[in-house]
């Protein structure tokens, strides 16, 4: 079940009108965008990313920053996926770039100077965010935490952050092979879903359990993006479509209102 990715509108600079009445009021600033990136740092990712996956992930991160970091309040959080995903925060940054003054009554020269300052600050912030994202993409996890893949743990992170954000985009840079020990946990390394029907049944069973802890997440403002590391020529053994279908079904059953999308 693959979906085409929708582009997210990029807000431009806030324009102020010089007309009378209600048009004199300053336009409302765009709602901040919260981006959460989960980087797979477990052995399920093969101990490291292939050249194809690195290029795809790097491109995704650059596009994410260029699209979602637009002005003051936009935020990027990066977490690792491994045995202890819930506590694996690698980076958190919030944009401070803003037009410093009301430019409504300014002459063109002064207005241009303020806008240029804003754009320069924003470019610097985007560069820093991109550098941080690439740094953590390339960071190797040589600790024992790489032996498990706790993707369920990402739900706790999303719940924590989504409660305080208006628009939330969640990116999974992972093969989505859950591999966790414990009661009622899944290990897709040893026992992957064999059919769509089985994937659906497992998703229903797991959603019933997870709703107890995560049923209150404000799903209507969250968009999930899968960014899989597989080449288009990958076999179904390498890229099991039933695994992806399990996650799509699970997120939908949990109540996400946005479409679950796969970025190619």
Number of C-alpha atoms within 10 A of each C-alpha: 11 14 12 11 13 9 7 10 8 12 14 10 15 15 13 16 14 12 9 8 7 8 11 12 12 14 11 9 13 16 14 20 22 24 25 23 25 24 25 29 32 28 19 21 19 11 15 18 18 14 10 12 18 17 13 19 23 17 12 17 21 17 13 19 21 17 16 21 28 26 26 18 19 22 23 22 20 21 23 28 31 30 22 16 25 19 15 18 15 15 15 14 15 18 19 17 21 19 19 10 10 13 17 14 11 12 9 10 8 12 16 13 11 18 17 13 15 18 18 13 18 21 16 12 21 21 15 14 25 18 14 16 24 17 11 16 22 14 11 14 16 12 10 11 17 20 17 22 30 26 26 18 17 23 17 17 19 20 17 12 16 22 13 11 19 14 16 24 21 19 23 24 27 25 20 25 25 24 24 20 13 7 6 10 13 22 18 17 11 8 9 18 22 12 15 16 13 15 23 20 16 17 22 17 13 19 20 14 13 15 14 9 12 17 16 12 21 19 22 13 15 23 18 21 19 21 21 19 23 17 14 8 8 11 11 9 7 11 19 19 18 20 21 22 21 25 21 23 21 23 20 17 18 20 17 19 16 15 17 21 19 19 17 16
